[in-house]
Amino acid sequence: MIFNFFKKPPSSFLGVDIGTTGIRIVQLGLQEKTIKLENYASIKTKDYLEILGNSGNLNNIRMSDDKIAKDLGGIIEKAGITSKNIIMSIPISSAFSSVITLPDIPREELAKAIQFEARQYVPISLSEVVFDWSVIGKETENNQHTGLKQANKIKALLVAIPKETTGKYMNIAKLLNLNLSALETESFSLARSLAGKKEGIFTIVDIGNKTTSVTVVENGSVVGSHSVLGAGGEEMTRIISHGFNVDYNRAEKLKIDNCLNANKDSQEKICEMILPVASIIISEIKKINEAYFLVNKRKVQKVIFTGGAANFSGLIKHFLKELGLPAEIGNPWNNIAHDKVLDKKLKDNAPFFGIAVGLALRGFEK
């Protein structure tokens, strides 16, 4: 066996976000200790990825490996992507995560304990999943004899993904002759690109096409995530289609035109129509924030919105009013060096690239 001690680590990584309505990719490179945007691109397409019904609390994915590989290969070639090292995301709804509490024991013993405990938390057989975990905190209490605080419990976040799902993504990389460096759920990518290592407790709300995901991040670490099926852009469009008695495509155009750049009256009318979907999302955010407070006795300090509907100013104003918390639209490009000529375009596209940027950033973590 030959060891190449002088082999340099990759200088660039490609984050690949495969969604239900398109593919978004971001290539980041490392130049003199600075992470820089080298390339990015997206393509709109449908009918190759579908989130199916619930099976043991995990939502299966139906996806065409060949078609995705063809579309992804096409966008890589057209955009002139050079990196062969890719990191891909998996929908939150297709992975299982749970925070478990264990005694404060040595790491080698902790690994065995988590393996044992996982059987009680993962809804399907461990032989059918790949799972990983990370320590996200410690609970302390006062020692009755000394009066000093001491760590006695460890909190770990457990994530499990069906092998059938991971196999599909591995096959896509293989078909394109790319090096799949890692797979991770979307919540971790969003936390990395939108919250980073900032101190504080944030809730990241990603309003996608078919689902909305809600992720709680504490001091840069994901401490919980949840997805809400049927509460996304697609359902909003269906409501508009029914309300105006127009087909889906026309309703989609009405939604985008009115929520982004129309006059105030028409914008308010459209936003009022989609409030039932917004109410479901608000209810979930409140429920998750309250659950976090009950367990940890600490309150969420800010809500960060991302996803397509994050551009709908009328909708975001409604969220702000109902949640009563400081909020912002996440910008994954904030800490990425880039040509200033791209400032406006990147800002406009910010809600769509949070996952892809977070994926590419993972490649530079030590």
N, C-alpha and C positions, 0 to 999 in steps of 0.2 A: 504494500500500500504506500502511495506517495502522498505526502502532505505538502500542500502549496501554502507555505507560511506568508508569501508575499502577495497573495491574491487580494486585490482591492475589493471592498464591498461595493455593491451597485451605487452609481451616482445619481440614478433617477428611478422613479417608480410611477406606475400608471394605476390610478384608481378607477375602477370600472363599476358603475352603478347601473344595474339592469332593473328597470321598473316596468310597470304594466303598460305604460304608454311610450316608452322610449329608453334609449341608452345615453348615459352621460359619462364622459371620460375626462380625466385631468392628469396630465403628466407634470410632475414636479421634479426639479433637479437640485442638487446641492452644489453650490458654488461659494468657496471660501467661507464655509460654515453658515451660509445664508441659503434658506430654502426659497427657490425661485420658480415661478410659473413658466414652464417651457411650452406647453400646448394644452388646449382643451377643445372639446367638440361635443356635439349632441346630435341625436337623430330621433325623430318621432316615428314610431311604428307601433303596431298593435298585434294582438292575437298570438303572441308567442310565450307569454307568461300569464298564468292565471292562478290566483289564490283560491284553493278549493275549500270545501267544508271542513269543519273541525273533526279531528281524529285524536282522541285522548288529549285534548287541550293543545294540540299542535296542528296548525293549518298546513295541509299538503300543498305542494306546488306542481302545477302541470306546465311544463315548458318544453319547447322544441329546441333541443341542443343544437341541431344542425342549422336551423334558421337563425338562432341567436348568434352562432359562430359566424355565419355568413354576413349578418348585419354588422356585427362587431368588427369583423375583418375588413369590411368595406369602409367603415368610418375611420379605422386605424390607418388604412392606406390613403384615403382621401385627405385626412388631416396631416399626414406626414409624421405620425407618431413613431418615435425611435426606440423607446424603452421596451424591453422584453419581459420586464419584471412587473407582474400585475397583482393587484389585491382586489378582491371582489366582495360585494356585500350580499347578505341574505336578509330577506324581510323579517322584521321583528316577529310578525305573526307566525312565521314558520320555524321559530326557535323557542325553546323553553328557558326561562330564567327565573331564579328565585334566590333570595337572600337567606342564608342559613347561619345559625349561631352555634359555635362550638367552643369547647374549653380552650384556653390559651396553652397550646402544647407545641413542641418543636415541629418545624415545617415538614420533616419527613414523616412524622406521625400524623400530622394534619392532612397530608395527601391521602393516607390510608383511610382516615376518618371520613373525609369528604366522599371518597369512593363508596364507602359503606352507606353514608347518609343519602347519597344521590338516589339510591334505590327507592327511598321513601318519597322523593320529590319529583323525579322525572316520571311522566305519565306512561311511558312505554319502556320496554326492556332496554337495559343499558347496552345490550349487544347490538341494538339497532341504532344507536346514536354515537356521535363523538361529542365529548363534553370537556369543558375547561372551567377553571375557577380562578378567582383572584381575591386576595384579602382586601376589603374595602374599609376596615376600621376595627376598633377595639372598644369594648364597653368597660367602663371602670366603676369601681365602688370603693367606699372607704373601708380600710382595714379596721376592724373593731378594736384591735389591741394597740395599734400605732397611730390611728387616726389619719394615716396617709392613704392617698389613692393608689390603687394597684390594678393593673390589667388582669382580668380574669376570664374574659370572653372574647372570642374573635368572630367578626362578621365576615362572611365570604359570599361573593356573588357567583352562583353556579349557572352556567349556560350550556344547554344541550341542543344539538342539531341532528336531525335524522341523517343517517349515512346515505340514504337514497337521495336526499337533497344535496349534500356535499358532493356526491358522485356526479351529479349533473354539471355542477360548476367546474369540477376537475376535468370533465370530458370536454367542455367548451375550450378551456385553456389548451388541452392536448390537441384538439382539432386545429388550433391556430398556432401551434408550436410555440406557446408562450410559457414562461416560468411563473406558475401560480405560487406567489410568496406566502399568501395568507388568505383566509376567509374570515369574515367577522359579521356580526349582525349590525344593522344600520344604526342602532342606538349608540354604539361605541364610536362609529365614524362621525356622527353628528356631534357627540360630546367633544371629540377631539378638535373638530373644525370650528365649532361655535362657542364652546365654553373654555376649551384649552385647559390650562392649569390654574385658572382664576380661582381665588378663594371665594367661597360662598356656596349657596344652594340655589340651583336653577332648575326650572322645568322647561324642557325643549319640546315644542309641539310641532310635529311635522305633518301638515295637512296634505296628504297625497291624493291620488286619483280615486283609489278604491278604499283606502284605509287612512286613519289618522293615528299616528303613534305619539305617545306621551312618555318622555324619559326624564327621570330625576337624576341630576348630577350634583354631587357634593365634592367641592375642592378638586375638580377635574376627574373624579371617578364616577362611573355609572353605578347607581345604587338601586335602580329599579326601572323597569320599562313595561309598557302595556300598549296593545294595539286595539283600535276600535274599528271593526269591519263595518262597511256600509256607511261610514261617515267621512266622506271625502268629496272631491271635485265631481266625480261621476254622479253621485246622488244629487248634488246641487244642480247639475245640468238637467237631470231627469225632472226635477221639480219645476224648473223653468220651462222645460219642454211641455209639461202638462199644463202649467199655468197660462202659457201663451198659445197652446195648441199648435206647436211647430215641431218639426223633426229634431232629432238629437243634435245633428251638426249645426243647425240654425240656432238652437238653444245654447250650444257651446260658444258660438260666436257672440251671442247676446251677452252671455255671462262675462266673457273676457272684455269685450268692448265697453260695457257699462261699468264693470267693477274697476277697470283700469283707467279709462280716460274719457268717460262721458260726462255730461253735465250732472249737476248735483241731484236734480229731481229723478232722473232715470236711474242713477246709481243707487239712490235710496230705495227705489221701487224693487230693483233686482235683489238688493241685499235683504230687504224685508221678506222676500219670497224664500230665501235660503236660510232664514233664521232657525227653522226647525232642525236643520243639520248642525248649525252652530250651537244650538242649545244642547245637543247630545255631546258635542265636543267639550263644551264648557262644564257640563255635569261631570264628565270623566276627569277633567283637569282638577276640579274641586275635590272630587272623591280621592284621587291619588295624592294630592297635596295634603289633605286632611289625614289620610292614612299614614303618610310619612311623619306628620307632626305627632300623631298619637304614639308612634313607636319610638321616635327619636327626640321628641320635645323640642324640635327646632323647626322654624317655619321657612318655607320657600321664599326667596327674596326677589326673584325676577322670573318672568316668563319670556322665553325666546321662541319666536315663530319662524318657521321655515316651510318649504313646500310651495306649490303653485298658488294657493289661496292667500299666502302671506303678502302678496302684492295687492290684495283687495282692501283698500284703505277703509272703506265703510265697514267691512267685516271685522277688521282688526280693532276699529274704534269700539265696536260692540263687545268684543272680547275684553278690552280694557275696562269698559264700564262694568261688566258683569263680574270680572275677576277681582277687581280692586287691587291689582298688583302692578308694579312697574313692569313694562314690557318693551321689547324691541324686536325688529326684524333682523334675524341673524345674518351676518356677512362673513362667509368662510374665507374670503380673500384678504381680510384685515391684516393678517400677519404673514402674508405671502408676498414676496418681492415680485413686482411686475412692472411692465412698461406703463407709465402714467397715461399714455394715449388710450389705454384700455379701461380707465377708471369707470366711466359712465356705463360702458357695456357690461363690465363685470358686476357693477352694482345692480343693474337691471336684472341680471341673470342669477344673482346671489341666492335667492330662495330655491333654485333648482340644482345647485352644485354642492350643497353642504356635505352630502354623503360621499361623492366622488373625491372632493378635496380631503376629507377626513381619512379616506382609504389610502390615498397617496401619501399622506403625512405619516401613516403608520410605518411605512417602509424605513423612515429615518429614526424611529424609536430604538433605543439601545436596550 
